[in-house]
Amino acid sequence: IIESELGKPVDEIFKQFDRTPYASASVAQVHFAVMPNGDEVAVKVLRPGIEEVIERDIKLLYSLANLALRFSSQAKRLRPVEVVDQFRRTLHDELDLRREAANASQLKANFEDSDLLYVPRVDWDHTRRRVFVMERISGIHISDMDGLNEAGIDLRQLAHNGVEIFLTQAFRDGFFH
């Protein structure tokens, strides 16, 4: 997928590339890599075959929605076809990693002067519809309570900052990512 999107062999794009995914989610997986200049990056890639799986599942959902309309007197008011339409649009947005990259860039710009949030830089030269390359950063996962405590993180302040970041996105920027 990376080679198809970027038009070169992985070994020519990256100085080092971890072929085993570090993390995996419903539509994409993340690999760590090193660029030729030494920058460490995270490479998010759509899962192989995920687009076909989603298209097949959406067709099934449309069939079920139409069956519901045909056989249930309650279905019409629930508008199942419109629900599937919205679900399809949302999923198709998720399948274009350039949208996620654009949202990350917007968030970075919105918090450029903030000490509360650091957003990794997007590598636009290597980001495409099915590949999203960004600066790799390190940290302590929010669920790692022992790690946070060992690092001396003030959990009250962390919670306060999280709320402030959310409210700033919602009310100042009208944008949430």
Phi, psi and chi 1 to 4 in degrees:
 res  aa     phi    psi   chi1   chi2   chi3   chi4
   1 ILE       -  -44.4  -68.8  171.3      -      -
   2 ILE   -61.9  -46.9  -66.8  167.8      -      -
   3 GLU   -64.0  -38.2  -68.9  175.8   -9.9      -
   4 SER   -65.4  -43.0  171.8      -      -      -
   5 GLU   -72.7  -38.7  -71.6  -69.0  -61.5      -
   6 LEU   -99.8   -8.5  -62.9  176.6      -      -
   7 GLY    73.7   18.3      -      -      -      -
   8 LYS  -145.2  158.6  -66.6 -179.1 -173.0  174.7
   9 PRO   -64.1  146.3  -20.3   30.7      -      -
  10 VAL   -52.7  -40.4  168.2      -      -      -
  11 ASP   -67.4  -19.0  -65.2  -21.8      -      -
  12 GLU   -88.3  -25.2  -74.4 -177.1   26.0      -
  13 ILE   -81.7  -41.8  -58.8  164.8      -      -
  14 PHE  -118.5  143.6  -56.4  103.1      -      -
  15 LYS   -69.8  -35.3 -179.4  177.1  171.5 -179.1
  16 GLN  -146.6  141.7  175.9 -171.6  -19.9      -
  17 PHE  -142.7  122.9 -175.7   84.8      -      -
  18 ASP   -82.1  109.0  -64.3  -24.0      -      -
  19 ARG   -72.5  -22.2  -66.9 -172.5 -177.3  -86.8
  20 THR   -84.2  125.2  -58.1      -      -      -
  21 PRO   -61.5  139.4  -15.9   25.8      -      -
  22 TYR   -77.2  -37.8  174.5   75.8      -      -
  23 ALA  -144.7  156.1      -      -      -      -
  24 SER  -145.0  139.2 -171.8      -      -      -
  25 ALA  -129.8 -166.3      -      -      -      -
  26 SER   -62.9  -41.8   58.2      -      -      -
  27 VAL  -114.9  -11.9  -61.4      -      -      -
  28 ALA  -144.8  167.4      -      -      -      -
  29 GLN  -136.5  157.8   55.2 -161.8   41.5      -
  30 VAL  -118.0  132.4  175.2      -      -      -
  31 HIS  -118.5  149.4  -61.5  -98.7      -      -
  32 PHE   -96.8  147.5  -69.4  143.6      -      -
  33 ALA  -150.8  169.0      -      -      -      -
  34 VAL  -126.1  130.2  177.7      -      -      -
  35 MET   -77.1  162.7  -60.0  -57.6  -68.0      -
  36 PRO   -55.1  -29.6  -26.9   35.2      -      -
  37 ASN   -83.8    1.0   67.0    1.1      -      -
  38 GLY    97.3   -9.0      -      -      -      -
  39 ASP   -65.5  132.9  -72.6  -10.9      -      -
  40 GLU   -85.7  135.0  -66.8 -175.8    2.9      -
  41 VAL  -133.6  159.7  -66.3      -      -      -
  42 ALA  -107.8  133.1      -      -      -      -
  43 VAL  -116.8  109.5 -178.6      -      -      -
  44 LYS   -92.9  128.3 -172.6  171.2 -173.2  177.8
  45 VAL  -130.0  135.2 -176.9      -      -      -
  46 LEU   -58.2  142.3  -74.8 -173.7      -      -
  47 ARG   -64.0  139.4  -67.1  171.7   68.9  100.7
  48 PRO   -56.8  129.6  -23.2   32.7      -      -
  49 GLY    78.6    1.5      -      -      -      -
  50 ILE   -66.0  -33.4 -166.9   65.1      -      -
  51 GLU   -64.6  -40.6  -67.1  153.0  -49.7      -
  52 GLU   -67.1  -40.8  -66.6   80.7   12.4      -
  53 VAL   -61.1  -45.6  169.7      -      -      -
  54 ILE   -65.2  -42.7  -72.8  174.6      -      -
  55 GLU   -61.0  -42.3  -72.6  -53.0  -46.1      -
  56 ARG   -63.4  -43.5 -174.6 -175.6   65.2 -131.7
  57 ASP   -66.2  -37.5  -69.7   -9.4      -      -
  58 ILE   -65.9  -40.9  -72.1  173.6      -      -
  59 LYS   -59.1  -41.1  -75.6 -179.4 -176.1  175.9
  60 LEU   -63.8  -42.1  176.8   60.9      -      -
  61 LEU   -62.9  -40.0  -71.6  172.8      -      -
  62 TYR   -62.8  -40.6  -84.1  119.3      -      -
  63 SER   -61.7  -44.7  -64.7      -      -      -
  64 LEU   -65.1  -39.9  -67.7  171.2      -      -
  65 ALA   -63.0  -42.4      -      -      -      -
  66 ASN   -68.7  -36.4  -75.6  -48.3      -      -
  67 LEU   -63.6  -41.5  -78.0  172.6      -      -
  68 ALA   -60.3  -44.1      -      -      -      -
  69 LEU   -62.0  -36.7  -75.7  172.5      -      -
  70 ARG   -73.9  -35.9 -172.9  171.3  175.3 -169.2
  71 PHE  -113.6   -1.1  -66.4  106.4      -      -
  72 SER  -124.8  128.4  170.7      -      -      -
  73 SER   -71.6  -21.8   59.8      -      -      -
  74 GLN   -84.6  -19.4  -60.6  -64.5  -44.8      -
  75 ALA   -64.0  -35.9      -      -      -      -
  76 LYS   -58.2  -42.6 -173.1  173.6 -178.8  175.4
  77 ARG   -70.7  -22.0   71.8  178.5  176.5   81.6
  78 LEU   -85.1  -12.5  -62.0  174.4      -      -
  79 ARG    51.4   60.6  -58.8 -175.8  -13.6 -148.0
  80 PRO   -63.2  -34.3   21.3  -31.1      -      -
  81 VAL   -66.2  -40.6  172.4      -      -      -
  82 GLU   -65.8  -34.7  -71.6   86.2  -12.0      -
  83 VAL   -64.0  -44.6  169.7      -      -      -
  84 VAL   -65.6  -38.4  175.1      -      -      -
  85 ASP   -56.4  -47.7  -74.8  -20.1      -      -
  86 GLN   -64.1  -42.9 -178.7   60.7   45.9      -
  87 PHE   -60.0  -43.7 -174.5   63.6      -      -
  88 ARG   -61.2  -45.7 -180.0 -175.1   53.1   77.8
  89 ARG   -61.0  -43.9  -78.9 -169.0  -61.6  -83.8
  90 THR   -62.7  -44.7  -59.9      -      -      -
  91 LEU   -64.0  -40.1  -86.5  174.8      -      -
  92 HIS   -66.4  -33.4  -79.1  -92.6      -      -
  93 ASP   -63.0  -40.5  -75.5   -9.8      -      -
  94 GLU   -65.0  -26.9  -70.8  -77.7  -41.8      -
  95 LEU   -82.7   -2.8  -67.6  174.6      -      -
  96 ASP  -111.0   98.2 -172.3  -18.0      -      -
  97 LEU   -67.3  -14.3  -63.7  178.5      -      -
  98 ARG   -65.0  -31.1  -66.4  171.3  -60.5 -169.1
  99 ARG   -65.3  -44.9  -70.6 -179.5 -178.6  -87.7
 100 GLU   -62.9  -41.6 -177.3  175.4  -12.8      -
 101 ALA   -62.4  -41.9      -      -      -      -
 102 ALA   -63.7  -41.0      -      -      -      -
 103 ASN   -64.3  -40.7  -72.3  -21.5      -      -
 104 ALA   -63.7  -41.9      -      -      -      -
 105 SER   -63.4  -40.3  -70.7      -      -      -
 106 GLN   -63.9  -44.4 -179.7   65.5   55.4      -
 107 LEU   -61.4  -42.8 -176.1   64.7      -      -
 108 LYS   -59.9  -44.6 -174.2  170.0 -174.8   68.0
 109 ALA   -64.1  -40.8      -      -      -      -
 110 ASN   -64.1  -30.6  -69.8   -8.6      -      -
 111 PHE  -110.4   22.5  -79.1   86.9      -      -
 112 GLU   -55.5  -39.9 -171.8  172.3   38.7      -
 113 ASP   -99.1   14.5  -62.8  -36.7      -      -
 114 SER   -98.0  143.7  174.7      -      -      -
 115 ASP   -93.6   -1.6  -66.7  -29.7      -      -
 116 LEU   -84.8  -28.0  -64.7  178.4      -      -
 117 LEU  -141.8  133.6 -178.4   64.7      -      -
 118 TYR  -115.8  127.1 -177.8   81.4      -      -
 119 VAL  -112.5  128.0  179.9      -      -      -
 120 PRO   -59.3  146.5  -18.3   27.8      -      -
 121 ARG   -73.6  136.3  176.3 -171.6   51.4   79.2
 122 VAL   -84.1  133.8  172.7      -      -      -
 123 ASP   -93.0   89.7  180.0  -13.4      -      -
 124 TRP   -66.8  -25.0  -77.3  105.8      -      -
 125 ASP   -65.9  -22.0  -69.8  -21.6      -      -
 126 HIS  -121.2   16.6  -64.2   96.1      -      -
 127 THR  -106.1  131.8  -65.7      -      -      -
 128 ARG  -138.2 -173.3  -57.3  -71.6 -172.6  -81.9
 129 ARG   -58.0  -40.5 -173.3  178.3   67.5   77.7
 130 ARG  -108.4    5.5  -61.5 -174.6  -60.0  163.5
 131 VAL  -139.4  131.7  176.8      -      -      -
 132 PHE  -129.7  115.1  172.0   13.7      -      -
 133 VAL  -109.6  129.9  178.2      -      -      -
 134 MET  -140.4  160.6   70.2 -163.1   95.3      -
 135 GLU   -55.2  137.6  168.8 -171.6   14.1      -
 136 ARG   -90.2  128.8  179.5  178.4  174.5 -177.4
 137 ILE  -123.1  157.7   59.3  173.6      -      -
 138 SER  -112.6  154.7  -61.8      -      -      -
 139 GLY  -174.6 -171.1      -      -      -      -
 140 ILE  -109.0  126.7  -57.2  166.6      -      -
 141 HIS   -62.4  141.0 -164.7  -81.2      -      -
 142 ILE   -58.7  -24.7 -166.3   70.9      -      -
 143 SER   -88.0   -5.0   66.7      -      -      -
 144 ASP   -88.1   78.2 -177.4    0.6      -      -
 145 MET   -61.5  -39.9  -62.9  -54.2  -72.0      -
 146 ASP   -62.7  -45.2  -68.9  -23.6      -      -
 147 GLY   -62.2  -42.0      -      -      -      -
 148 LEU   -63.4  -44.5  -68.1  169.7      -      -
 149 ASN   -64.3  -43.9  -74.3  -37.5      -      -
 150 GLU   -61.2  -33.0  -72.9  171.4   18.9      -
 151 ALA   -81.3   -2.6      -      -      -      -
 152 GLY    74.9   25.4      -      -      -      -
 153 ILE   -73.6  130.3  -57.3  -63.7      -      -
 154 ASP   -79.0  105.6 -179.9  -18.4      -      -
 155 LEU   -65.0  -34.2  -62.3 -179.5      -      -
 156 ARG   -62.7  -45.4  -93.7 -174.7  108.3   87.4
 157 GLN   -66.0  -38.9 -173.3   63.5   48.5      -
 158 LEU   -60.2  -45.6 -178.7   62.1      -      -
 159 ALA   -62.9  -43.6      -      -      -      -
 160 HIS   -59.6  -45.4  173.8   81.2      -      -
 161 ASN   -62.8  -40.3  -68.9   -9.4      -      -
 162 GLY   -60.3  -43.9      -      -      -      -
 163 VAL   -64.5  -43.3  170.1      -      -      -
 164 GLU   -62.9  -41.1 -175.0  173.4  -23.9      -
 165 ILE   -62.3  -46.0  -70.7  165.1      -      -
 166 PHE   -61.7  -49.2  171.7   77.4      -      -
 167 LEU   -65.3  -35.5  -66.5  174.9      -      -
 168 THR   -63.8  -43.9  -60.6      -      -      -
 169 GLN   -60.9  -46.6  -73.4 -177.0   68.7      -
 170 ALA   -72.0  -46.4      -      -      -      -
 171 PHE   -98.7  -36.9  -65.0  114.0      -      -
 172 ARG   -79.4  -46.8 -177.7 -167.1   73.9 -172.4
 173 ASP   -96.7  -20.3  -58.2  -29.8      -      -
 174 GLY    60.8   32.7      -      -      -      -
 175 PHE  -147.6  130.3  173.3   82.0      -      -
 176 PHE  -129.1  129.2 -179.5   75.5      -      -
 177 HIS  -137.5      -  178.7   64.9      -      -
